[in-house]
Amino acid sequence: MANAARRLFYAAVGLTLVFRLWLAAAMPITGDEAYFIWWGWIPDWGFYDHPPLIGWWLAALLALGDAEWWLRLPQVVQPVFLALAVRWAWPRLWPVQSDRRDWAALLVLLAPVNVWNVFTTTDTALVYCAVLSGLAWLFAVRDDNPRWYALAGIFLAGAVLSKYFAALLGFAYLIDVLRRRTARAFAGLAVTYATTVPALLLMAWWNAGHCWSNYMFNFVNRHGANTGLNWETPLLYAATLVYVLTPPVLWLIFRRRSSRRSASADFSTVDRSLATLVIVPLLLFAALSLFKTIGLHWLLAFVPFAILLAVRRLSACALPKLALFFMGFAALHLAAVFVVSRLPLETWRSLKIYPGLVLTFESRTLVARAAAGDSLLAADGYSNAVILGYNLRRYVPVLGMGSSHARHDDILTDWRVQDGRDITVLRKTAPDRDEYSAWFRSVEIDSFERRGAHFWVVRGRGFDYASYRDSVLLEVRRRYYALPPWLPQTACFFCDRYFPEKTCIR
């Protein structure tokens, strides 16, 4: 059976890699990806809404090329890397079950999201760092070796530099130590936490000099007024769990174990720590789902641990059945992607997102039709702007209020230097002429269709910065840069640039 599992694993590695490379090359860059790619093109110590690791990562890749498949390569190979990491770790953590390592690796490789997700975002770096940190933690639990605790901390620091909810993993470490209650465990946790301090200090330093934009986005601006209890979001979270982890794995994680000895061997200290790394974040997400939507991508860093726990709790004879289920589910995904890829774009014409799809696939054609000439090309939304910018290989700013999300353009664009310039805005929705007339000496509005989607072009002559500052930028300051007075500031790009006579204090 071990040889069969090994052959299945390596066959699946080859097939999924070919599929994922094809998908990465065939799919155009999405809005989120293009947003982070611009971080890589203009790297910094920090960025508006998330910590900086994905920007640094993409900067290194962009030094060698900017093709879609190349920028997605770390995400393309991620399932294989994680499966190989699990395969290496398994016999060292559970030597009496070393024959299960290929089954565990195969299930990690074929987890539903791992089959099709080739899109590079902050979660790409987060998953690498969080999974490696968690595996190092399990090795540390095995013998309380401080080197493993330090390695867990190094990768946890990388996770923190990827996304702030990596703190859930750090909290799971705390719960695990409180469960174990040994002096060596507490000392090890101190080593792990201490190793993350430089990353936290870097982010505190950068945010203090940049309007605390990470804090404002993640804890204030993105939540708005809809923070009350919501019965729909917990149901959505439950459905997301069922898909991401699959029903068999969920059942194995949360079922009550029999009091008699399991066929998969005794549940060891390492197993209990593994269960903590799975259950604590999932329960915290469940509590959070009472108030907000939990994105599918939020769960990705914990999927390998959930699968490891399921394999540990499953009898040997049931493992091939679970693998068969995963292979069948993966085959359905491959078939669905292939069918969708053969359909014409117009198939989705009735969907609300269709204009965005056309803009993603037809950016260059749309820009040529808009004929911006020497005027500054802009967009009215962040996704549109970064997609156009990636395809044109030149930065496209956002003119107007935008949203609470993806406001890194506030850092990159100085509207003072555009005073008097002609600006062309490409839009997917009908513009308000009066709104634009307040910002320009004169305004012309044109519209056209492309593949059944309607687009509008606003041609503004003579940009009036003063009017734009007093209408748009003043409101942006009120909505997104009203900082609480207890946050220490060394600088704020937005207020220092546009409102030097005022401070960004609520």
URPE-V771219 format. One record per residue. N is the residue number from 1. SS is DSSP state (h for helix, s for strand, l for the rest). PHI is phi in whole degrees, -180 to 180 (* if undefined). OMEGA is omega in whole degrees, 0 to 359 (* if undefined). Layout:
n=N ss=SS phi=PHI omega=OMEGA
n=N ss=SS phi=PHI omega=OMEGA
//
This chain:
n=1 ss=l phi=* omega=179
n=2 ss=h phi=-63 omega=179
n=3 ss=h phi=-66 omega=179
n=4 ss=h phi=-63 omega=179
n=5 ss=h phi=-63 omega=180
n=6 ss=h phi=-65 omega=180
n=7 ss=h phi=-64 omega=178
n=8 ss=h phi=-62 omega=181
n=9 ss=h phi=-62 omega=183
n=10 ss=h phi=-69 omega=175
n=11 ss=h phi=-66 omega=179
n=12 ss=h phi=-67 omega=177
n=13 ss=h phi=-58 omega=181
n=14 ss=h phi=-63 omega=183
n=15 ss=h phi=-65 omega=182
n=16 ss=h phi=-69 omega=178
n=17 ss=h phi=-64 omega=178
n=18 ss=h phi=-61 omega=180
n=19 ss=h phi=-62 omega=184
n=20 ss=h phi=-69 omega=176
n=21 ss=h phi=-65 omega=177
n=22 ss=h phi=-62 omega=182
n=23 ss=h phi=-65 omega=180
n=24 ss=h phi=-64 omega=179
n=25 ss=h phi=-80 omega=186
n=26 ss=h phi=-83 omega=184
n=27 ss=l phi=-85 omega=175
n=28 ss=l phi=-70 omega=179
n=29 ss=l phi=-65 omega=180
n=30 ss=l phi=-85 omega=182
n=31 ss=h phi=-61 omega=179
n=32 ss=h phi=-61 omega=180
n=33 ss=h phi=-63 omega=181
n=34 ss=h phi=-63 omega=178
n=35 ss=h phi=-60 omega=181
n=36 ss=h phi=-75 omega=175
n=37 ss=h phi=-62 omega=177
n=38 ss=h phi=-67 omega=171
n=39 ss=h phi=-61 omega=180
n=40 ss=h phi=-69 omega=179
n=41 ss=h phi=-72 omega=179
n=42 ss=l phi=-128 omega=187
n=43 ss=l phi=-70 omega=181
n=44 ss=l phi=-153 omega=177
n=45 ss=l phi=-76 omega=179
n=46 ss=l phi=-162 omega=181
n=47 ss=l phi=-140 omega=193
n=48 ss=l phi=-56 omega=191
n=49 ss=l phi=-106 omega=181
n=50 ss=l phi=-139 omega=173
n=51 ss=l phi=-61 omega=198
n=52 ss=l phi=-92 omega=193
n=53 ss=h phi=-59 omega=182
n=54 ss=h phi=-66 omega=176
n=55 ss=h phi=-66 omega=178
n=56 ss=h phi=-64 omega=180
n=57 ss=h phi=-57 omega=182
n=58 ss=h phi=-70 omega=176
n=59 ss=h phi=-61 omega=178
n=60 ss=h phi=-65 omega=179
n=61 ss=h phi=-67 omega=182
n=62 ss=h phi=-67 omega=176
n=63 ss=l phi=-64 omega=182
n=64 ss=l phi=-112 omega=180
n=65 ss=l phi=173 omega=181
n=66 ss=l phi=-131 omega=177
n=67 ss=l phi=-69 omega=183
n=68 ss=h phi=-56 omega=185
n=69 ss=h phi=-65 omega=182
n=70 ss=h phi=-71 omega=180
n=71 ss=h phi=-68 omega=179
n=72 ss=l phi=-93 omega=187
n=73 ss=h phi=-56 omega=178
n=74 ss=h phi=-59 omega=177
n=75 ss=h phi=-76 omega=179
n=76 ss=h phi=-60 omega=184
n=77 ss=l phi=-88 omega=184
n=78 ss=h phi=-58 omega=179
n=79 ss=h phi=-58 omega=178
n=80 ss=h phi=-66 omega=179
n=81 ss=h phi=-60 omega=181
n=82 ss=h phi=-64 omega=179
n=83 ss=h phi=-64 omega=179
n=84 ss=h phi=-67 omega=177
n=85 ss=h phi=-64 omega=177
n=86 ss=h phi=-65 omega=180
n=87 ss=h phi=-63 omega=178
n=88 ss=h phi=-71 omega=185
n=89 ss=h phi=-75 omega=189
n=90 ss=h phi=-54 omega=184
n=91 ss=h phi=-67 omega=178
n=92 ss=h phi=-84 omega=177
n=93 ss=h phi=-90 omega=182
n=94 ss=l phi=-133 omega=186
n=95 ss=h phi=-61 omega=181
n=96 ss=h phi=-74 omega=179
n=97 ss=h phi=-121 omega=184
n=98 ss=h phi=-60 omega=180
n=99 ss=h phi=-71 omega=180
n=100 ss=h phi=-90 omega=188
n=101 ss=h phi=-63 omega=181
n=102 ss=h phi=-72 omega=176
n=103 ss=h phi=-65 omega=179
n=104 ss=h phi=-61 omega=180
n=105 ss=h phi=-63 omega=180
n=106 ss=h phi=-63 omega=181
n=107 ss=h phi=-68 omega=176
n=108 ss=h phi=-63 omega=180
n=109 ss=h phi=-61 omega=187
n=110 ss=l phi=-102 omega=173
n=111 ss=l phi=-54 omega=191
n=112 ss=h phi=-48 omega=183
n=113 ss=h phi=-69 omega=180
n=114 ss=h phi=-68 omega=180
n=115 ss=h phi=-72 omega=190
n=116 ss=h phi=-117 omega=187
n=117 ss=l phi=-77 omega=179
n=118 ss=l phi=-116 omega=188
n=119 ss=l phi=-95 omega=183
n=120 ss=l phi=-85 omega=176
n=121 ss=l phi=-140 omega=176
n=122 ss=h phi=-59 omega=181
n=123 ss=h phi=-69 omega=178
n=124 ss=h phi=-60 omega=179
n=125 ss=h phi=-67 omega=180
n=126 ss=h phi=-59 omega=183
n=127 ss=h phi=-64 omega=177
n=128 ss=h phi=-55 omega=186
n=129 ss=h phi=-70 omega=183
n=130 ss=h phi=-68 omega=181
n=131 ss=h phi=-67 omega=178
n=132 ss=h phi=-65 omega=176
n=133 ss=h phi=-64 omega=180
n=134 ss=h phi=-63 omega=178
n=135 ss=h phi=-65 omega=177
n=136 ss=h phi=-62 omega=178
n=137 ss=h phi=-62 omega=179
n=138 ss=h phi=-64 omega=175
n=139 ss=h phi=-66 omega=178
n=140 ss=h phi=-65 omega=179
n=141 ss=h phi=-62 omega=184
n=142 ss=h phi=-60 omega=184
n=143 ss=h phi=-141 omega=179
n=144 ss=l phi=56 omega=178
n=145 ss=l phi=-76 omega=183
n=146 ss=h phi=-62 omega=178
n=147 ss=h phi=-66 omega=177
n=148 ss=h phi=-69 omega=176
n=149 ss=h phi=-62 omega=179
n=150 ss=h phi=-65 omega=179
n=151 ss=h phi=-65 omega=175
n=152 ss=h phi=-59 omega=179
n=153 ss=h phi=-69 omega=179
n=154 ss=h phi=-60 omega=180
n=155 ss=h phi=-72 omega=175
n=156 ss=h phi=-65 omega=175
n=157 ss=h phi=-61 omega=176
n=158 ss=h phi=-62 omega=178
n=159 ss=h phi=-65 omega=178
n=160 ss=h phi=-63 omega=178
n=161 ss=l phi=-76 omega=177
n=162 ss=l phi=-101 omega=184
n=163 ss=l phi=-162 omega=188
n=164 ss=h phi=-71 omega=181
n=165 ss=h phi=-76 omega=166
n=166 ss=h phi=-59 omega=176
n=167 ss=h phi=-59 omega=178
n=168 ss=h phi=-62 omega=178
n=169 ss=h phi=-67 omega=176
n=170 ss=h phi=-62 omega=177
n=171 ss=h phi=-68 omega=176
n=172 ss=h phi=-62 omega=176
n=173 ss=h phi=-61 omega=179
n=174 ss=h phi=-62 omega=179
n=175 ss=h phi=-62 omega=180
n=176 ss=h phi=-64 omega=179
n=177 ss=h phi=-69 omega=177
n=178 ss=h phi=-64 omega=176
n=179 ss=h phi=-70 omega=183
n=180 ss=h phi=-79 omega=174
n=181 ss=l phi=53 omega=173
n=182 ss=l phi=-123 omega=181
n=183 ss=h phi=-61 omega=182
n=184 ss=h phi=-68 omega=178
n=185 ss=h phi=-67 omega=178
n=186 ss=h phi=-65 omega=177
n=187 ss=h phi=-64 omega=178
n=188 ss=h phi=-64 omega=178
n=189 ss=h phi=-62 omega=178
n=190 ss=h phi=-61 omega=177
n=191 ss=h phi=-63 omega=180
n=192 ss=h phi=-61 omega=181
n=193 ss=h phi=-65 omega=181
n=194 ss=h phi=-62 omega=181
n=195 ss=h phi=-69 omega=180
n=196 ss=h phi=-86 omega=186
n=197 ss=h phi=-59 omega=179
n=198 ss=h phi=-56 omega=178
n=199 ss=h phi=-65 omega=179
n=200 ss=h phi=-66 omega=178
n=201 ss=h phi=-65 omega=178
n=202 ss=h phi=-60 omega=182
n=203 ss=h phi=-69 omega=177
n=204 ss=h phi=-64 omega=179
n=205 ss=h phi=-62 omega=182
n=206 ss=h phi=-65 omega=182
n=207 ss=h phi=-65 omega=179
n=208 ss=h phi=-62 omega=179
n=209 ss=l phi=-99 omega=183
n=210 ss=l phi=-141 omega=172
n=211 ss=l phi=63 omega=185
n=212 ss=l phi=49 omega=187
n=213 ss=h phi=-65 omega=177
n=214 ss=h phi=-62 omega=179
n=215 ss=h phi=-64 omega=184
n=216 ss=h phi=-62 omega=180
n=217 ss=h phi=-70 omega=189
n=218 ss=h phi=-75 omega=186
n=219 ss=h phi=-119 omega=182
n=220 ss=h phi=-128 omega=193
n=221 ss=h phi=-67 omega=187
n=222 ss=l phi=-74 omega=185
n=223 ss=l phi=-90 omega=177
n=224 ss=l phi=60 omega=183
n=225 ss=l phi=-91 omega=185
n=226 ss=l phi=-87 omega=182
n=227 ss=l phi=-117 omega=179
n=228 ss=l phi=-82 omega=178
n=229 ss=l phi=-62 omega=183
n=230 ss=l phi=-140 omega=183
n=231 ss=h phi=-78 omega=182
n=232 ss=h phi=-78 omega=185
n=233 ss=h phi=-66 omega=174
n=234 ss=h phi=-63 omega=178
n=235 ss=h phi=-66 omega=177
n=236 ss=h phi=-65 omega=178
n=237 ss=h phi=-63 omega=179
n=238 ss=h phi=-62 omega=179
n=239 ss=h phi=-65 omega=178
n=240 ss=h phi=-63 omega=177
n=241 ss=h phi=-60 omega=181
n=242 ss=h phi=-60 omega=180
n=243 ss=h phi=-73 omega=188
n=244 ss=h phi=-66 omega=183
n=245 ss=h phi=-98 omega=185
n=246 ss=l phi=75 omega=181
n=247 ss=h phi=-57 omega=180
n=248 ss=h phi=-61 omega=181
n=249 ss=h phi=-67 omega=177
n=250 ss=h phi=-60 omega=180
n=251 ss=h phi=-63 omega=181
n=252 ss=h phi=-68 omega=181
n=253 ss=h phi=-71 omega=190
n=254 ss=h phi=-102 omega=179
n=255 ss=l phi=-69 omega=175
n=256 ss=l phi=-83 omega=182
n=257 ss=l phi=-74 omega=178
n=258 ss=l phi=-67 omega=179
n=259 ss=l phi=-70 omega=178
n=260 ss=l phi=-79 omega=185
n=261 ss=l phi=-60 omega=181
n=262 ss=l phi=-76 omega=177
n=263 ss=l phi=-69 omega=181
n=264 ss=l phi=-97 omega=176
n=265 ss=l phi=87 omega=183
n=266 ss=l phi=-63 omega=178
n=267 ss=l phi=-83 omega=188
n=268 ss=l phi=-90 omega=175
n=269 ss=h phi=-60 omega=177
n=270 ss=h phi=-62 omega=178
n=271 ss=h phi=-63 omega=180
n=272 ss=h phi=-66 omega=175
n=273 ss=h phi=-67 omega=177
n=274 ss=h phi=-60 omega=179
n=275 ss=h phi=-60 omega=178
n=276 ss=h phi=-64 omega=180
n=277 ss=h phi=-66 omega=179
n=278 ss=h phi=-92 omega=192
n=279 ss=h phi=-74 omega=182
n=280 ss=h phi=-61 omega=178
n=281 ss=h phi=-62 omega=181
n=282 ss=h phi=-65 omega=178
n=283 ss=h phi=-70 omega=176
n=284 ss=h phi=-65 omega=175
n=285 ss=h phi=-62 omega=178
n=286 ss=h phi=-62 omega=178
n=287 ss=h phi=-65 omega=180
n=288 ss=h phi=-67 omega=181
n=289 ss=l phi=-66 omega=176
n=290 ss=l phi=-66 omega=185
n=291 ss=l phi=-119 omega=184
n=292 ss=l phi=-150 omega=179
n=293 ss=l phi=-76 omega=176
n=294 ss=l phi=-96 omega=182
n=295 ss=l phi=-69 omega=177
n=296 ss=h phi=-54 omega=184
n=297 ss=h phi=-69 omega=179
n=298 ss=h phi=-66 omega=187
n=299 ss=h phi=-91 omega=193
n=300 ss=h phi=-62 omega=183
n=301 ss=h phi=-68 omega=185
n=302 ss=h phi=-103 omega=181
n=303 ss=h phi=-62 omega=180
n=304 ss=h phi=-59 omega=179
n=305 ss=h phi=-66 omega=178
n=306 ss=h phi=-63 omega=180
n=307 ss=h phi=-69 omega=176
n=308 ss=h phi=-58 omega=180
n=309 ss=h phi=-64 omega=179
n=310 ss=h phi=-64 omega=180
n=311 ss=h phi=-64 omega=178
n=312 ss=h phi=-66 omega=184
n=313 ss=h phi=-92 omega=185
n=314 ss=l phi=-100 omega=177
n=315 ss=l phi=-71 omega=184
n=316 ss=h phi=-61 omega=183
n=317 ss=h phi=-72 omega=181
n=318 ss=h phi=-87 omega=182
n=319 ss=h phi=-59 omega=179
n=320 ss=h phi=-60 omega=179
n=321 ss=h phi=-68 omega=177
n=322 ss=h phi=-65 omega=178
n=323 ss=h phi=-63 omega=179
n=324 ss=h phi=-63 omega=177
n=325 ss=h phi=-61 omega=180
n=326 ss=h phi=-63 omega=179
n=327 ss=h phi=-65 omega=178
n=328 ss=h phi=-65 omega=179
n=329 ss=h phi=-66 omega=177
n=330 ss=h phi=-63 omega=179
n=331 ss=h phi=-62 omega=177
n=332 ss=h phi=-62 omega=178
n=333 ss=h phi=-63 omega=180
n=334 ss=h phi=-60 omega=180
n=335 ss=h phi=-64 omega=181
n=336 ss=h phi=-64 omega=180
n=337 ss=h phi=-64 omega=180
n=338 ss=h phi=-63 omega=180
n=339 ss=h phi=-63 omega=181
n=340 ss=h phi=-62 omega=181
n=341 ss=h phi=-66 omega=181
n=342 ss=h phi=-88 omega=182
n=343 ss=l phi=-81 omega=176
n=344 ss=l phi=-67 omega=182
n=345 ss=h phi=-58 omega=182
n=346 ss=h phi=-65 omega=177
n=347 ss=h phi=-56 omega=186
n=348 ss=h phi=-100 omega=186
n=349 ss=l phi=-61 omega=182
n=350 ss=l phi=-80 omega=182
n=351 ss=l phi=-80 omega=180
n=352 ss=l phi=-62 omega=183
n=353 ss=l phi=-83 omega=187
n=354 ss=h phi=-59 omega=177
n=355 ss=h phi=-57 omega=177
n=356 ss=h phi=-67 omega=177
n=357 ss=h phi=-64 omega=179
n=358 ss=h phi=-63 omega=179
n=359 ss=h phi=-63 omega=180
n=360 ss=h phi=-67 omega=183
n=361 ss=h phi=-84 omega=190
n=362 ss=l phi=-124 omega=187
n=363 ss=h phi=-56 omega=184
n=364 ss=h phi=-63 omega=179
n=365 ss=h phi=-65 omega=180
n=366 ss=h phi=-65 omega=180
n=367 ss=h phi=-66 omega=178
n=368 ss=h phi=-62 omega=179
n=369 ss=h phi=-69 omega=180
n=370 ss=h phi=-70 omega=175
n=371 ss=l phi=52 omega=182
n=372 ss=l phi=-68 omega=180
n=373 ss=l phi=62 omega=181
n=374 ss=l phi=-84 omega=181
n=375 ss=l phi=-75 omega=180
n=376 ss=s phi=-76 omega=176
n=377 ss=s phi=-80 omega=179
n=378 ss=s phi=-136 omega=176
n=379 ss=s phi=-131 omega=181
n=380 ss=l phi=-100 omega=180
n=381 ss=l phi=-145 omega=188
n=382 ss=h phi=-71 omega=180
n=383 ss=h phi=-63 omega=179
n=384 ss=h phi=-59 omega=185
n=385 ss=h phi=-63 omega=185
n=386 ss=h phi=-74 omega=175
n=387 ss=h phi=-65 omega=177
n=388 ss=h phi=-60 omega=181
n=389 ss=h phi=-63 omega=179
n=390 ss=h phi=-63 omega=184
n=391 ss=h phi=-71 omega=178
n=392 ss=h phi=-90 omega=184
n=393 ss=l phi=60 omega=171
n=394 ss=l phi=-149 omega=188
n=395 ss=l phi=-71 omega=178
n=396 ss=l phi=-119 omega=181
n=397 ss=s phi=-80 omega=179
n=398 ss=s phi=-110 omega=178
n=399 ss=l phi=-102 omega=181
n=400 ss=l phi=120 omega=186
n=401 ss=l phi=-68 omega=187
n=402 ss=l phi=65 omega=181
n=403 ss=l phi=-130 omega=178
n=404 ss=l phi=-73 omega=183
n=405 ss=l phi=-94 omega=168
n=406 ss=l phi=55 omega=183
n=407 ss=l phi=-93 omega=178
n=408 ss=l phi=-62 omega=176
n=409 ss=h phi=-61 omega=177
n=410 ss=h phi=-60 omega=178
n=411 ss=h phi=-79 omega=189
n=412 ss=h phi=-82 omega=188
n=413 ss=l phi=-107 omega=175
n=414 ss=l phi=-109 omega=185
n=415 ss=h phi=-73 omega=178
n=416 ss=h phi=-62 omega=185
n=417 ss=h phi=-78 omega=179
n=418 ss=h phi=-95 omega=182
n=419 ss=l phi=-56 omega=179
n=420 ss=l phi=88 omega=185
n=421 ss=l phi=-84 omega=172
n=422 ss=l phi=-82 omega=182
n=423 ss=s phi=-132 omega=176
n=424 ss=s phi=-110 omega=183
n=425 ss=s phi=-112 omega=175
n=426 ss=s phi=-96 omega=186
n=427 ss=s phi=-131 omega=173
n=428 ss=l phi=-98 omega=181
n=429 ss=l phi=-125 omega=181
n=430 ss=l phi=-65 omega=182
n=431 ss=l phi=-84 omega=172
n=432 ss=l phi=-95 omega=184
n=433 ss=h phi=-59 omega=182
n=434 ss=h phi=-62 omega=180
n=435 ss=h phi=-62 omega=181
n=436 ss=h phi=-71 omega=180
n=437 ss=h phi=-63 omega=179
n=438 ss=l phi=-72 omega=185
n=439 ss=l phi=-104 omega=186
n=440 ss=s phi=-134 omega=175
n=441 ss=s phi=-67 omega=175
n=442 ss=s phi=-150 omega=185
n=443 ss=s phi=-136 omega=171
n=444 ss=s phi=-121 omega=180
n=445 ss=s phi=-123 omega=179
n=446 ss=s phi=-127 omega=176
n=447 ss=s phi=-145 omega=179
n=448 ss=s phi=-159 omega=179
n=449 ss=s phi=-115 omega=174
n=450 ss=s phi=-140 omega=180
n=451 ss=l phi=54 omega=177
n=452 ss=l phi=84 omega=177
n=453 ss=s phi=-105 omega=184
n=454 ss=s phi=-97 omega=178
n=455 ss=s phi=-133 omega=180
n=456 ss=s phi=-122 omega=177
n=457 ss=s phi=-124 omega=176
n=458 ss=s phi=-105 omega=178
n=459 ss=s phi=-109 omega=181
n=460 ss=s phi=-99 omega=180
n=461 ss=s phi=-105 omega=175
n=462 ss=s phi=72 omega=181
n=463 ss=s phi=-63 omega=180
n=464 ss=l phi=-103 omega=184
n=465 ss=h phi=-62 omega=183
n=466 ss=h phi=-60 omega=178
n=467 ss=h phi=-66 omega=180
n=468 ss=h phi=-64 omega=179
n=469 ss=h phi=-62 omega=185
n=470 ss=h phi=-75 omega=180
n=471 ss=h phi=-103 omega=186
n=472 ss=h phi=-82 omega=187
n=473 ss=h phi=-66 omega=177
n=474 ss=h phi=-65 omega=178
n=475 ss=h phi=-71 omega=175
n=476 ss=h phi=-60 omega=178
n=477 ss=h phi=-60 omega=181
n=478 ss=h phi=-65 omega=185
n=479 ss=h phi=-79 omega=194
n=480 ss=h phi=-117 omega=183
n=481 ss=l phi=-127 omega=176
n=482 ss=l phi=-87 omega=188
n=483 ss=s phi=-76 omega=175
n=484 ss=l phi=-67 omega=186
n=485 ss=l phi=-68 omega=183
n=486 ss=l phi=-80 omega=179
n=487 ss=l phi=-85 omega=179
n=488 ss=l phi=-73 omega=181
n=489 ss=l phi=-119 omega=170
n=490 ss=l phi=-108 omega=178
n=491 ss=l phi=-169 omega=174
n=492 ss=l phi=-144 omega=186
n=493 ss=h phi=-54 omega=186
n=494 ss=h phi=-74 omega=182
n=495 ss=h phi=-72 omega=179
n=496 ss=h phi=-63 omega=183
n=497 ss=h phi=-81 omega=189
n=498 ss=h phi=-104 omega=184
n=499 ss=l phi=-134 omega=183
n=500 ss=l phi=-63 omega=181
n=501 ss=l phi=-81 omega=181
n=502 ss=l phi=-126 omega=174
n=503 ss=l phi=-111 omega=178
n=504 ss=l phi=-85 omega=178
n=505 ss=s phi=-119 omega=181
n=506 ss=l phi=-65 omega=*
//
